[in-house]
Amino acid sequence: MSDGIYIGMSAAVARARQLDAVADNLANAQTVGFKAARPSFESFLPKGGSASKVYAAAVDTGVDLREGSVAPTGRPLDLVPNDGAFLSVRLPSGAAAYTRDGRVSVDADGRLRAAGHPLLSDAGEPIFIPPGEGTPVIDSLGVIRMGDLEVGRIALFHLEGPVQKMGGALLSPQEEGRVTQSLAGVRVGEIELGNATPLEATVQMIGAQRAFDQSMQAIQTYRKLDEKIGELGKVR
């Protein structure tokens, strides 16, 4: 088989991975707290190959932590952390995850929840609301009050280094990543949407699809050349 087919196949596989990431970004452009995936590419020489044969591969998919667009809601339990900070929630496993999905709610047990999980205080514990006291009030510092009673303060964190997606709008730092507590505060009555706009994702998808099609065309061209070479070797 021609080396050109392998080169075309490696490029097609890399572009297919890019298409998957861009499609996910497009589908979640309006998802609260969603962070876009950004695949990275690398060219390399095959072991023992010549410098004229360069292969391509999608080597990693990073997460873009930049802030998305903000939409006002006026709801007293909707919030957006300032300065790119993240809320912390507790997963069923007991581990912490981080999110900018600030649609806070109170569950049947009186716990505050965000992104479907218990929201954590600056003491690292779930926040409980006394029953029958009405709707809690969150101030700009993330302090939660029921009338004159302070029931907790929302923990905020900055994520540094590589992170991985945990599903939906949840993130977790990888081994090289760091988490530092923040006093950034919050904006109440707003939510943050995904940080990949529909227009951006659509343009990226068109570009990735064209590159994928070109790789497939290259494979077909090399395949036809192989067939022609095979025919030249036949005795007529």
C-alpha positions in Angstrom: 0.0 0.0 0.0 1.2 3.5 -0.8 2.7 5.6 2.0 0.4 8.4 0.8 -2.7 6.4 1.9 -1.3 6.1 5.5 -0.6 9.9 5.5 -4.1 10.6 4.3 -5.6 8.2 6.8 -3.7 9.8 9.7 -4.9 13.3 8.6 -8.5 12.0 8.3 -8.5 10.5 11.8 -7.1 13.7 13.2 -9.8 15.8 11.5 -12.5 13.3 12.6 -11.5 13.9 16.2 -11.6 17.7 15.6 -15.1 17.3 14.1 -16.3 15.5 17.2 -15.0 18.2 19.5 -16.5 21.0 17.3 -19.8 19.3 17.1 -19.9 19.0 20.9 -19.1 22.8 21.2 -21.8 23.7 18.7 -24.4 21.5 20.5 -23.6 23.1 23.9 -23.1 26.8 22.8 -26.1 27.8 24.9 -25.5 25.3 27.7 -25.0 27.1 31.0 -21.4 27.0 32.2 -20.2 24.8 29.3 -16.5 25.1 28.4 -15.4 24.4 24.8 -12.9 21.6 23.8 -9.9 22.7 21.7 -8.1 19.8 20.0 -4.4 20.3 19.2 -2.5 18.7 16.4 1.0 17.5 15.8 3.0 16.4 12.8 5.6 13.6 13.1 7.9 11.4 11.1 7.2 7.6 11.2 9.9 5.5 12.8 12.6 4.8 10.2 10.7 6.9 7.7 12.1 9.7 5.4 11.7 13.4 6.1 9.5 13.6 3.0 6.7 11.6 4.7 5.0 13.6 7.5 2.1 12.2 9.4 -0.5 14.2 11.3 -2.3 13.4 14.6 -4.7 15.0 17.1 -2.5 14.6 20.2 -4.6 16.2 22.8 -7.9 18.0 23.5 -7.7 20.9 25.9 -10.5 22.7 27.6 -10.9 26.5 27.0 -11.5 28.1 30.4 -12.3 31.6 29.1 -15.6 33.1 30.2 -18.7 32.8 28.0 -21.4 35.3 27.4 -23.6 36.4 30.3 -27.4 36.5 30.3 -29.4 38.3 33.0 -32.2 36.3 34.6 -33.2 38.3 37.7 -33.5 35.1 39.7 -32.0 35.5 43.2 -30.3 32.1 43.1 -28.6 32.5 39.7 -25.0 33.6 39.9 -21.8 34.1 37.9 -18.5 33.9 39.7 -16.2 36.9 39.0 -12.8 36.9 37.5 -13.1 33.4 35.9 -13.6 31.6 39.2 -15.4 28.3 39.6 -18.0 27.0 42.0 -17.2 23.7 43.8 -19.6 20.7 44.0 -19.4 17.3 45.6 -19.8 14.2 43.3 -21.4 11.0 44.5 -17.9 9.5 44.9 -17.1 12.2 47.4 -14.6 14.0 45.1 -14.9 17.7 44.3 -15.6 19.0 40.8 -15.8 22.5 39.5 -18.3 24.4 37.4 -19.5 27.8 36.3 -23.1 26.6 36.1 -24.5 29.0 38.7 -28.1 27.9 38.6 -28.4 27.3 42.3 -31.4 25.4 43.8 -32.5 24.0 47.1 -33.2 20.2 47.2 -35.7 18.3 49.3 -33.1 17.9 52.1 -32.4 21.7 52.2 -29.1 21.5 50.5 -28.0 24.0 47.9 -27.2 22.4 44.6 -25.4 23.5 41.4 -24.9 21.5 38.2 -27.0 18.7 39.8 -24.7 18.2 42.8 -24.3 19.6 46.4 -22.7 23.1 46.4 -19.8 23.4 48.7 -19.0 26.2 51.2 -15.6 27.7 51.9 -15.4 25.1 54.7 -15.6 22.3 52.1 -19.0 21.1 53.2 -22.5 21.2 51.6 -24.6 24.2 52.5 -27.9 23.6 54.3 -30.9 26.0 54.4 -33.1 26.0 57.5 -36.6 24.6 56.5 -39.5 26.9 56.2 -37.5 30.1 56.1 -38.2 31.1 52.5 -35.6 31.9 49.7 -32.0 32.4 50.7 -30.3 35.6 49.7 -26.8 35.6 48.2 -24.7 38.7 48.3 -21.8 39.8 46.1 -19.2 38.1 48.3 -21.0 34.7 48.0 -22.4 34.9 51.6 -25.8 33.2 52.0 -28.3 34.6 54.5 -31.7 33.7 55.7 -32.9 37.0 57.1 -30.3 38.0 59.7 -28.9 34.5 59.8 -25.7 33.7 57.9 -25.8 30.0 56.8 -22.6 29.8 54.8 -20.4 31.2 52.2 -20.0 29.8 48.7 -16.5 28.6 48.0 -14.8 29.9 44.8 -11.7 28.6 43.1 -9.4 29.3 40.2 -8.2 26.4 38.0 -4.7 26.6 36.7 -3.1 24.2 34.2 -4.8 21.3 32.3 -8.3 20.2 33.3 -10.6 17.4 32.1 -14.3 17.3 31.6 -16.4 15.3 34.0 -19.6 15.5 31.9 -21.9 18.5 31.3 -20.4 21.7 32.8 -18.2 19.9 35.3 -14.4 20.0 35.3 -11.6 18.4 37.3 -7.9 19.3 37.3 -5.5 16.8 35.8 -2.3 15.8 37.7 -0.4 18.8 36.4 -3.3 21.2 37.3 -3.7 23.4 40.4 -6.7 24.6 42.3 -6.5 27.8 44.4 -9.2 29.3 46.6 -10.5 32.7 45.5 -12.3 35.7 47.0 -13.5 36.9 43.6 -17.2 37.2 44.6 -20.2 36.6 42.5 -22.8 38.5 40.4 -26.3 37.6 41.3 -29.3 37.4 38.9 -27.1 36.3 35.9 -26.0 33.1 34.3 -23.0 32.3 32.0 -23.6 30.5 28.7 -21.1 28.3 26.8 -17.9 30.0 25.6 -18.1 28.7 22.1 -20.5 30.8 20.0 -22.7 29.1 17.4 -21.0 31.2 14.6 -17.5 30.3 15.7 -18.3 26.6 16.0 -20.1 26.5 12.7 -17.1 28.1 10.9 -14.7 25.6 12.6 -16.9 22.7 11.6 -17.0 23.8 7.9 -13.2 24.1 7.9 -12.7 20.7 9.6 -15.2 19.0 7.3 -13.4 20.4 4.2 -10.0 19.2 5.6 -11.5 15.8 6.3 -12.9 15.6 2.7 -9.6 16.5 1.3 -7.8 13.8 3.2 -10.4 11.2 2.0 -9.9 12.4 -1.6 -6.1 12.0 -1.2 -6.7 8.4 0.0 -8.8 7.7 -3.0 -6.2 9.3 -5.4 -3.4 7.2 -3.9 -5.5 4.1 -4.1 -6.2 4.6 -7.8 -2.4 5.2 -8.3 -1.7 1.9 -6.6 -4.2 0.1 -8.9 -2.6 1.7 -12.0 0.9 0.5 -10.8 -0.5 -3.0 -10.3 -2.0 -3.0 -13.8 1.4 -2.0 -15.3 3.0 -5.0 -13.8 0.5 -7.4 -15.4 1.5 -9.4 -18.5 -0.9 -8.7 -21.4 
